[in-house]
Amino acid sequence: MTNEMFREYPDVLTPGDLQKMLHIGRNAVYKILNEKLIDTIKIGKKYIIPKVNVIKYLTAANEC
């Protein structure tokens, strides 16, 4: 199932991609990123988000 999840998105995401994927607002995206709920790489002010980490976040949240 995880291979099928978000197939239309690239392997490396931007905060804008994450916003679209999760259907949440910009503030919610940056709250998730600032609280380090999803593992990211930050270069300067720019976030690089591996898609696999978003899937891990969602599957872990579903297990609770």
Phi, psi and omega in degrees: 000322183294335177291333182272338186292125176060037181302329184283353180262153178290167181289336178241125189249161172253167174303326177297320176298316180298321178300315179293318183298316186264356181055051179232167181280169181299317180297321179295321178300310183290334174294315178299316182290317181292329178276001177058037177285334174240129178293128181226172171244130180245122178243109186064239178260359186266133176264135172243123188240110175294131181302325181299328179288328175293317179297319177299317179300314182291320180288326177293321179293328180286335182283339182289000000 
